[in-house]
């Protein structure tokens, strides 16, 4: 019997993301996120390929890092934006954050990153406008989708294909991780992201934590509206952010209690450590000489 929170019919390729060893090969569809997010997923994808699994990645033609230097099948689709558009929007976001970092999730989503997110979300419409690619995905009989939820397109693909999904993420916008995973997150001691509070809050800080949580419920759906509008068009039914995140089978969380605050977790939430960068070679050994005078 599968543990509580894990589907009994979960495909083998999903479990291989969490356990070692060799087993029968399965087909995995990868819908990655560009930039540094891809470095993390790439390590997992390489391990799956090494174990003999068939992996197919769906990536936009315009990207910074996606699909490079990997021995796997890559399916591309054209985009309505250029690399210059991506560079311009990201540079504006980065420069603004460097000079004046956002102090809450609401200010973050409604501030300098807003236009970059809208551009990022738009590529999902480009994916589904490629009818030949969509037909290929429907006919390929994948066992699961491995995705980064930052741009939310992988969640839409998984729901469209009715496939189990495995998420690789450091965290999720707003309150959608707790609500999507049906995981308790007590506002009295679990601080909201970007507030710079600790788990030992004063009464005033707890009140501010509650206010921030309520603000997220008001502003976050509007900030992510482009992504849900595209999902609604694709699925031909009204879709909310909660609808997309509630379907996740396994959450691979790139964090740890050492890096975050202790909080309740569900059986399908797995902490895999603070992996956020490309793996580099070990630092060379240095010999120290001790001089005694």
LINKAJO-V437653 format. One record per pair of residues at least 12 apart in sequence whose C-alpha atoms are under 10 Angstrom apart, sorted by the first residue. I is the first residue (numbers start at 0). J is the second residue. Records with the same first field share a line. If there is no record, write none. Layout:
I: J / J
//
This chain:
2: 266 / 267
3: 265 / 266 / 267
4: 180 / 181 / 248 / 249 / 265 / 266 / 267 / 268
5: 247 / 248 / 249 / 265 / 266 / 267 / 268
6: 163 / 248 / 249 / 267
8: 163
9: 142 / 143 / 162 / 163 / 164 / 248 / 249
10: 25 / 26 / 27 / 141 / 142 / 143 / 162 / 163
11: 23 / 24 / 25 / 26 / 142 / 143
12: 24 / 25 / 26 / 27 / 47 / 52 / 53 / 141 / 142 / 143 / 144 / 145 / 165
13: 25 / 27 / 142 / 143 / 144 / 145 / 163 / 164 / 165 / 248 / 249
14: 165 / 249
15: 43 / 46 / 47 / 50 / 52
16: 43 / 44 / 46 / 47 / 145 / 165 / 249 / 251
17: 43 / 249 / 251 / 269 / 271
19: 46 / 50
20: 50
21: 47 / 49 / 50 / 51 / 52
22: 50 / 51 / 52
23: 50 / 51 / 52
24: 47 / 48 / 50 / 51 / 52 / 53 / 54
25: 47 / 51 / 52 / 53 / 54 / 140 / 141 / 142 / 143
26: 51 / 52 / 53 / 54 / 55 / 139 / 140 / 141 / 142 / 143 / 144
27: 44 / 47 / 48 / 52 / 53 / 54 / 55 / 56 / 140 / 141 / 142 / 143 / 144 / 145 / 164
28: 53 / 54 / 55 / 56 / 57 / 72 / 136 / 139 / 140 / 141 / 142 / 143 / 144 / 145 / 146 / 153 / 156 / 157 / 162 / 164
29: 41 / 44 / 54 / 55 / 56 / 57 / 58 / 73 / 143 / 144 / 145 / 146 / 147 / 153 / 164 / 165
30: 55 / 56 / 57 / 58 / 65 / 144 / 145 / 146 / 147 / 148 / 150 / 151 / 152 / 153 / 154 / 156 / 157
31: 56 / 57 / 58 / 59 / 65 / 66 / 145 / 146 / 147 / 148 / 149 / 150 / 151 / 152 / 153 / 167
32: 58 / 62 / 64 / 65 / 119 / 146 / 147 / 148 / 149 / 150 / 151 / 152 / 153
33: 58 / 59 / 61 / 62 / 63 / 64 / 65 / 66 / 119 / 147 / 149 / 150
34: 62 / 63 / 64 / 65
35: 63 / 64 / 65 / 275 / 276 / 277
36: 64 / 65 / 147 / 149 / 167 / 168 / 169 / 274 / 275 / 276 / 277
37: 63 / 64 / 65 / 66 / 146 / 147 / 275 / 276 / 277
38: 64 / 65 / 274 / 275 / 276 / 277 / 278
39: 147 / 167 / 168 / 253 / 273 / 274 / 275 / 276 / 277 / 278
40: 145 / 146 / 147 / 166 / 167 / 168 / 274 / 275 / 276 / 277
41: 65 / 66 / 67 / 68 / 69 / 277
42: 274 / 277 / 278
43: 145 / 167
44: 56 / 69 / 70 / 71 / 145
45: 69 / 70 / 71
48: 69 / 70 / 71
49: 70
52: 71
53: 71 / 72 / 141
54: 70 / 71 / 72 / 73 / 141 / 144 / 145
55: 71 / 72 / 73 / 74 / 136 / 139 / 141 / 144
56: 69 / 71 / 72 / 73 / 74 / 75 / 144 / 145 / 146
57: 72 / 73 / 74 / 75 / 76 / 126 / 132 / 136 / 153
58: 73 / 74 / 75 / 76 / 77 / 122 / 126
59: 73 / 74 / 75 / 76 / 77 / 78 / 122 / 123 / 125 / 126
60: 74 / 75 / 76 / 77 / 78 / 81 / 82
61: 75 / 76 / 77 / 78 / 79 / 80 / 81 / 82 / 83 / 85 / 122
62: 78 / 81 / 82 / 85
63: 82 / 85 / 86
74: 132 / 135 / 136
75: 126 / 129 / 132
76: 122 / 123 / 125 / 126 / 127 / 128 / 129 / 131 / 132
77: 122 / 125 / 126 / 128 / 129
78: 121 / 122 / 123 / 124 / 125 / 126 / 128 / 129
79: 118 / 121 / 122 / 124 / 125
80: 118 / 119 / 121 / 122 / 125
84: 115 / 118
85: 115 / 118 / 119
86: 115
87: 115
88: 111 / 112 / 113 / 114 / 115 / 116 / 118 / 119
89: 111 / 112 / 114 / 115 / 116
90: 115
91: 111 / 112 / 114 / 115
92: 110 / 111 / 112 / 113 / 114 / 115
93: 111 / 112
94: 111
95: 110 / 111 / 112
96: 110 / 111 / 112
99: 111
100: 193
101: 193 / 194
102: 192 / 193 / 194 / 195
103: 173 / 191 / 192 / 193 / 194 / 195 / 211 / 214 / 215
104: 172 / 173 / 174 / 191 / 192 / 193 / 194 / 211 / 212 / 214 / 215 / 218 / 219
105: 172 / 173 / 192 / 193 / 211 / 212 / 214 / 215 / 216 / 217 / 218 / 219 / 222
106: 193 / 215 / 218
107: 172 / 193 / 222
108: 172 / 173 / 215 / 218 / 219 / 221 / 222 / 223
109: 218 / 219 / 221 / 222 / 223
110: 222
112: 222
113: 222 / 223
114: 222
116: 149 / 150 / 222 / 223 / 225 / 226
117: 150 / 222 / 223 / 224 / 225 / 226
118: 150 / 225
119: 149 / 150 / 151 / 152 / 225 / 226
120: 149 / 150 / 151 / 152 / 223 / 224 / 225 / 226 / 227 / 228 / 229
121: 150 / 152 / 225 / 226 / 229
122: 150 / 152 / 226 / 229
123: 150 / 151 / 152 / 153 / 155 / 156 / 226 / 229 / 230 / 233
124: 152 / 225 / 226 / 228 / 229 / 230 / 232 / 233
125: 229
126: 152 / 156
127: 152 / 156 / 229 / 230 / 232 / 233
128: 233
133: 156 / 159 / 160
136: 156 / 160
137: 159 / 160 / 161
138: 160
140: 160 / 162
141: 160 / 162 / 163
142: 162 / 163 / 164
143: 157 / 160 / 161 / 162 / 163 / 164 / 165 / 248
144: 156 / 157 / 158 / 160 / 161 / 162 / 163 / 164 / 165 / 166 / 247 / 248
145: 157 / 163 / 164 / 165 / 166 / 167 / 249
146: 164 / 165 / 166 / 167 / 168
147: 165 / 166 / 167 / 168 / 169 / 251
148: 165 / 166 / 167 / 168 / 169 / 170 / 171 / 172 / 243 / 244 / 247
149: 166 / 167 / 168 / 169 / 170 / 171 / 172
150: 223 / 226
151: 223 / 226 / 227 / 230 / 240 / 243 / 244
152: 226 / 227 / 229 / 230 / 243
153: 165 / 166 / 243
154: 166 / 230 / 240 / 242 / 243 / 244 / 245 / 246 / 247
155: 226 / 227 / 229 / 230 / 231 / 233 / 234 / 238 / 242 / 243 / 244
156: 230 / 233 / 234 / 243
157: 243 / 246 / 247
158: 230 / 233 / 234 / 242 / 243 / 244 / 246 / 247
159: 230 / 233 / 234 / 235
160: 234
161: 246
162: 246 / 247 / 248
163: 246 / 247 / 248 / 249
164: 244 / 246 / 247 / 248 / 249 / 250
165: 246 / 247 / 248 / 249 / 250 / 251 / 267
166: 244 / 247 / 248 / 249 / 250 / 251 / 252 / 268
167: 249 / 250 / 251 / 252 / 253 / 269 / 271
168: 250 / 251 / 252 / 253 / 254 / 270 / 271 / 274 / 275
169: 250 / 251 / 252 / 253 / 254 / 255 / 270 / 271 / 272 / 273 / 274 / 275
170: 192 / 250 / 251 / 252 / 253 / 254
171: 192 / 244 / 252
172: 192 / 215 / 219 / 223
173: 191 / 192 / 211 / 212 / 214 / 215 / 216 / 218 / 219 / 220
174: 191 / 192 / 212 / 213 / 215 / 216 / 219 / 241
175: 215 / 216 / 219 / 240 / 241 / 242 / 243 / 244 / 245
176: 241 / 244 / 245 / 247 / 250
177: 244 / 245 / 263 / 264 / 265
178: 241 / 244 / 245
179: 240 / 241 / 242 / 243 / 244 / 245 / 246 / 247
180: 241 / 244 / 245 / 246 / 247 / 248 / 249 / 250 / 264 / 265 / 266 / 267 / 268
181: 245 / 264 / 265
182: 262 / 263 / 264 / 265 / 266 / 268
183: 262 / 263 / 264 / 265
184: 262 / 263 / 264
185: 209 / 262 / 263
186: 198 / 200 / 205 / 206 / 207 / 208 / 209 / 210 / 211 / 212
187: 199 / 200 / 201 / 202 / 204 / 205 / 206 / 208 / 209
188: 200 / 201 / 204 / 205 / 208 / 260 / 261 / 262
189: 205 / 208 / 259 / 260 / 261 / 262 / 263
190: 204 / 205 / 207 / 208 / 209 / 211 / 212 / 260
191: 207 / 208 / 209 / 211 / 212 / 215
192: 208 / 211 / 212
194: 207 / 208 / 211
196: 208
197: 259 / 260
198: 259 / 260 / 261 / 262
219: 240
220: 239 / 240 / 241
223: 239 / 240
224: 238 / 239 / 240
226: 238 / 239 / 240
227: 239 / 240 / 241 / 242 / 243
230: 243
247: 267
248: 267 / 268
249: 265 / 266 / 267 / 268 / 269
250: 265 / 266 / 267 / 268 / 269 / 270 / 271
251: 267 / 268 / 269 / 270 / 271 / 272
252: 268 / 269 / 270 / 271 / 272 / 273 / 274
253: 269 / 270 / 271 / 272 / 273 / 274 / 275
254: 269 / 270 / 271 / 272 / 273 / 274 / 275
255: 269 / 270 / 271 / 272 / 273 / 274
256: 270 / 272 / 273
257: 272 / 273
258: 272 / 273
259: 273
//
